[in-house]
Amino acid sequence: MFVAWRDLRHARGRFVLIAAVVALITLLVGFLAGLTGGLASQNVSAVLGLPGSKLVLQAPSDGTASFSESAISPRTVAVWQDADGTDDVVPIGIVQGRAHGVVTGSGASGSPVGVALFGVPDDAARSDDAARPDDAARSTVSDLAPTSDAEVGLSAGAADDLGVTTGDRITITGTTYRVASIGGDAWFSHTPVVAMTPTAWAAADHRLGGDGDVTVLAVSGQPDWDAVADATDTSAASPLLSLGALETFKSEVGSLALMIAMLFGVSALVVGAFFTVWTMQRSGDVAVLKALGASTGSLVRDALGQALVVLVVGIGVGMLAVVGLGALAGGALPFLLSPLTTLVPALAMAVLGLAGAAVALRTVTAADPLTALGSNR
């Protein structure tokens, strides 16, 4: 990398400029990725935290399954429970409503808070239940399930928004409940989860205008998924694939993912354009090196090595800014710092940047050593 290092030393301003551009693009990509991850977590973490290997939703004849429209009858629940190969079926009701904070002698205090009410049986698989099948013993939502109709279990977000702790009382649809437990983070469509017993949930659903039918079945085992689903007009999919039944998830994450993809394209274009111009300007040096016996492969490695150095510096600075700003914004924004939102975008930026720089190699491979020897004069 003799020529590359020489260029980096003698044209520091140009390379600092392109490294700064790469750092800014990395900051945008990383921040959007973290924001997308945070928003997605606040949208679907409760769905991913349900027990069972597959989630069953009512499938309308004229459209796709949706959490907001699914209503599974007791007959359908019984068919899934009796199906050969079924190990466990957990009926779960989901409806969005409002809750008030600490109850005083004069009524509920504080502003109403939007919550997602989950009706979960208290004998459902819990995250520490070793007696359950491996695919069922992983539920963060079941951990919140209360044992009494007069009690609720709050996710950490719900407890924080309502300003309550264990033993306090809250009101939901005009009924008072005691907070039996506070668990980890669980969100559904950007509202924190409040777990209730199935009986209490059905009563709350009736008060909100529903019919009390459960929303989703968390099924474990190996039944004939397609046959049972066809017989009951339902759809069965893994929790991850079931996220498509959340309308807000598709529209929200799709828009942000498109913006990230466009920024990746801009990164490849900017880096490719810079190194194309830069390689054209040093075509004479490349031709001289070829005339002196340098192989095309060594010159290609020299050019790509130079691009890699600039990309590593720019991406490194950008990712440091993402981690710093993400840590500061985490308290005010739904921002997720994880390898998926930092390392993966960084690697993608490096690969796309090198791909853009590779476009400039045409000047290196096509350089004519006779030009350096003056054959055109």
Salt bridges, closest charged atoms under 4 A:
ASP7 OD1 - ARG6 NH2 3.58
ASP7 OD2 - ARG282 NH1 2.79
ASP88 OD2 - ARG132 NH1 2.59
ASP129 OD2 - ARG132 NE 3.31
GLU151 OE2 - ARG178 NH1 3.03
GLU252 OE2 - HIS190 NE2 2.81
ASP285 OD2 - ARG6 NH2 2.79
ASP302 OD2 - ARG282 NH2 3.57
